[in-house]
Amino acid sequence: MRAILTSLAVALALVAAPALADTLVDNVNGITLDKDGKLVRFSALVIDKDGRVSTGLNGKEKRPERLDFVQDGKGRTMIPGLIDAHGHVMLLGFQLMLLDLSGTKSLAEAQASIKAYAAANPDMPWIIGSGWNQETWGLGRFPTAAEIDAVVPGRPVWLGRADGHAGWANSAAIAAAKVTAATKDPVGGRIERAAAGKPAGVFVDNAMALVNDVKPKPLPRDLDRALALAQANLIELGVTTIADMGTNLPAWQAFRRAGDKGTLSVRIISYAAGIDNMVAIAGPEPTPWLYDDRLRLVGVKMLLDGALGSRGAWLNADYADAKGQRGLPMLTPSQLRNNMVRASMDGFQIAVHAIGDAANRETLDAFAEVAQIYPGDRRWRIEHAQIVNPADFGKFAATGVIASMQPVHQTSDRLMAEARLGPSRLPGAYAWRSLENAGARLAFGSDVPIESADPFAGLAAAISRTGPDGQPFGGWRPDDRVSRETALDGFTRSAAFAGFADDRLGTLMPGMRADFLLIESDPLLASPDQLRAMKPQEVWIGGRRLFVRGGKP
């Protein structure tokens, strides 16, 4: 209910706010990076009537004489609005709407949550949710259909894994999908099986479509509510812009409906879910910026492999804890290159999901080939880049490929990664500093809702490589920690650069959109624990104050 009320407050702020005016936000500890990444400090910020930064003041300059509003920053720290370079807006909204298993610590807790949710929603034809993680449960295996049947035997149940790369179904959902022992694994997917080949209950990567295709589809009003909930959550956490990685046509239509109604508050840099959605949404070229720079489809996201947790990440050698398995490449080399050429010929930016070292090498080599046909400022991206062979680090800079990474994945995954990879492949795991030293540009995000969208948790992880519990002491593979300036850059200037938005977002230099946060202390001086505890006290987007902690916009 609190999230719903917050979303309504944000919507009302956009609809009812007076016309923008020249505003001075004074008495702040202002921090930003300039276009070259140099740290700039200031004590006041002037915002013009268009919601852009007019100038920053450091205390020596004369204040403008004609101002419509003056706001006292109360000595708090002002930083640019934080940009999540990789998230999933609608999935976050649906996580907030539907059954969320992300907080469960055991299979028994998950079963209790499923049972309670089903009892509380007797009219739902399907029980749909997400967030389970057998690694967190210490289960040592995937859960089974029978373990859902024990608590919800009649209605179909379909639950996405925390990484979004596997789904868990009960027997009713499997029957609805008409999956049997005779059903073959689709290309790029795997059906986990029990005795005699019977579906055991978990569907990995492309096999998820077998159930997804028969589950009820959300209605437009469901999408609109999910978007409102997602925006409220992002704004409260201090995320003013997010790259939506995998936008389909219904989600784009929800974004447009919100923009038309004046309730699109978070800025969304959209990447279509594959070539078909790219063409359906944007047609012959990327869209222009819409709704005062709140929405643009700039590129396309392609999936090359799965995730480590479900053993779908494509590795050069067998999984250390599953001999004979190397993951699931979802595209052939020819398909990957053909899709890249198709997108490049019409000027769309390309973002490729690649987690395993084989997937990263294949993507980097494909980019190098396509660059010979389509040179120039393409800003190609690899999403996640979690496991990279150190021999391939230099390929990022050679072709200008951006490493779009999520620091919180390292703190969540480290024990699982050790088990999946063994010691020999760990030097290339979540190797932020190593990639930076090799010349790669880093853009940071969260992969929400796989992880929390809280960017301060991401900043803390980036500089420490420790989890919320402070473990491991000194950080996991600490040589790959980055500096505080690099971490802030990854969530601001470079995240904007990665989405072709650096001409308007990511810094508080003159001419940029006045998106900023007011926080209680300086993140460049804070410890990791202090960073994790930080919460925005105020959130401004486009020169308008949309969120005040403990108050009204």
VENKA-V452754 format. One record per pair of residues at least 12 apart in sequence whose C-alpha atoms are under 7 Angstrom apart, sorted by the first residue. I is the first residue (numbers start at 1). GAP is how many residues later the second one is. Records with the same first field share a line. If there is no record, write none. Layout:
# VENKA-V452754
I = GAP, GAP
This chain:
# VENKA-V452754
3 = 226, 229, 230
4 = 225
6 = 226
7 = 221, 222, 224, 225
10 = 536
11 = 252
13 = 533, 540
14 = 248, 249
15 = 247
20 = 29, 30, 31
21 = 27, 28, 47
22 = 25, 26, 27, 45, 46, 47
23 = 23, 24, 25, 44, 45, 46, 47
24 = 20, 21, 22, 23, 45, 46, 47
25 = 19, 20, 21, 45, 46, 47, 48
26 = 17, 18, 19, 45, 46, 47
27 = 16, 17, 45, 46, 47, 48
28 = 15, 16, 45, 46, 47, 48, 49, 50
29 = 13, 14, 46, 47, 48, 49
30 = 12, 13, 14, 47, 48, 49
31 = 47, 48
32 = 47, 48, 475, 476
33 = 474
34 = 473, 475
42 = 14, 15, 16
43 = 14, 15, 16
44 = 12, 13, 14
45 = 12
47 = 467, 496
51 = 462, 463, 491, 492
52 = 459, 460, 461, 462, 490, 491
53 = 455, 456, 457, 458, 459, 460, 461
54 = 456, 457
55 = 454, 455
76 = 442, 443, 444, 445
77 = 441, 442, 443, 444, 445
78 = 438, 439, 440, 441
79 = 437, 438, 439
80 = 412, 426, 427, 428, 435, 436, 437
81 = 157, 158, 159, 434, 435, 436
82 = 156, 157, 158, 159, 409, 410
83 = 156, 157, 158, 159, 408, 409, 412
84 = 155, 157, 158, 159, 360, 361, 362, 407
85 = 157, 158, 319, 358, 359, 360, 410
86 = 156, 157, 158, 159, 359, 360, 361
87 = 155, 156, 157, 158, 358, 359, 360, 361
88 = 156, 157, 359, 360, 361
89 = 138, 141, 155
90 = 136, 137, 140, 161
91 = 358
92 = 138, 356, 357
93 = 133, 134, 136, 137
94 = 132
95 = 34, 35
96 = 133
97 = 129
98 = 30, 31
99 = 18, 29, 30, 31
100 = 29, 30, 31
101 = 29, 30, 31
102 = 29, 30, 60
105 = 31, 32
106 = 31
107 = 30
111 = 37, 40
115 = 36, 37
125 = 30
126 = 29, 30, 31
127 = 29, 30, 31
128 = 29, 30, 31
129 = 29, 30, 31
130 = 29, 30, 31, 32
131 = 29, 30, 31
132 = 28, 29, 30
133 = 28, 29
144 = 56, 57, 58
145 = 24, 25, 26, 55, 56
146 = 24
148 = 22
149 = 21, 22
154 = 18
155 = 17
156 = 14, 16, 17
157 = 12, 13, 16
158 = 15
162 = 288
163 = 144, 287
165 = 39, 40, 141, 142, 145
166 = 36, 37, 38, 39, 42, 144
167 = 35, 36, 37, 41
168 = 33, 34, 35
169 = 32, 33
170 = 31
177 = 33, 34, 37
180 = 18, 19
181 = 16, 17, 18
185 = 22
186 = 20, 21
187 = 143
188 = 17, 18, 140, 141, 142
189 = 15, 16, 17, 18, 139
190 = 13, 14, 15, 17
191 = 12, 13, 16
204 = 106
205 = 101
223 = 28, 31
224 = 30
231 = 35
234 = 219
235 = 304
236 = 311
237 = 217, 298, 299
238 = 279, 298, 301
240 = 26, 27, 275, 301
241 = 25, 26, 27
242 = 25, 26, 27
243 = 25, 26, 27
244 = 24, 25, 26, 27
245 = 25, 26, 56
246 = 25, 26, 27, 55
247 = 23, 24, 25, 26
248 = 24, 25, 29
249 = 28, 31, 32
259 = 32
266 = 28
267 = 26, 27, 28
268 = 26, 27, 28
269 = 26, 27, 28, 29, 230
270 = 26, 27, 28, 29
271 = 26, 27, 28, 29, 30
272 = 27, 28, 29
273 = 27, 28, 29
274 = 26, 27, 28
275 = 25
278 = 22
284 = 62
285 = 61, 62, 63
286 = 12, 13, 61, 62
298 = 50, 51
299 = 49, 50, 51
300 = 48, 49, 50, 51
301 = 49, 50, 51
302 = 49, 50, 51
303 = 27, 49, 50
304 = 25, 26, 27, 48, 49, 50, 55
305 = 23, 24, 25, 48, 49, 50, 54
306 = 22
307 = 48
311 = 16
312 = 15, 16
313 = 14, 15, 42, 43
314 = 12, 13, 14, 15, 42, 43, 44, 45
315 = 12, 41, 42, 43, 44
316 = 41, 42
319 = 101, 102
320 = 99, 100, 101, 102
321 = 98, 99
337 = 29
341 = 29
344 = 30
349 = 29, 30, 31
350 = 30, 31
351 = 29, 30, 31, 32
352 = 29, 30, 31
353 = 29, 30, 31
354 = 28, 29, 30, 31
355 = 29, 30, 31, 32
356 = 30, 31, 32
357 = 30, 31, 32
360 = 25, 28
361 = 31
364 = 31
368 = 31
379 = 21, 22, 23, 119
380 = 21, 22
381 = 20, 21, 22, 23
382 = 19, 20, 21, 22
383 = 20, 21, 22
384 = 20, 21, 22
385 = 18, 20
386 = 43, 44
387 = 41, 42, 43
388 = 40, 41
389 = 39
390 = 38
393 = 42, 45
394 = 44
396 = 44
397 = 41, 42, 43
402 = 38, 39, 40, 96
403 = 37, 38, 39, 40
404 = 38, 39, 40
405 = 38, 39, 40
406 = 38, 39, 40, 41
407 = 51, 54, 55
408 = 38, 49, 50, 53
410 = 20
411 = 50, 54, 55, 56
431 = 49
432 = 48, 49, 50
433 = 47, 48, 49
434 = 46
442 = 48, 52
443 = 47, 48, 51, 52, 55
444 = 46, 47, 51
445 = 46
446 = 12
456 = 75, 76, 78
457 = 74, 75
459 = 28, 29
460 = 68, 71, 72
462 = 19, 20, 25
463 = 18, 19, 20, 21, 24
464 = 17, 64
465 = 13, 16
484 = 40
492 = 14, 15
493 = 13, 14
513 = 29
514 = 27, 28, 29
515 = 25, 26, 27, 28
516 = 23, 24, 25
517 = 19, 21, 22, 23
518 = 18, 19, 20, 21
519 = 16, 17, 18
537 = 12
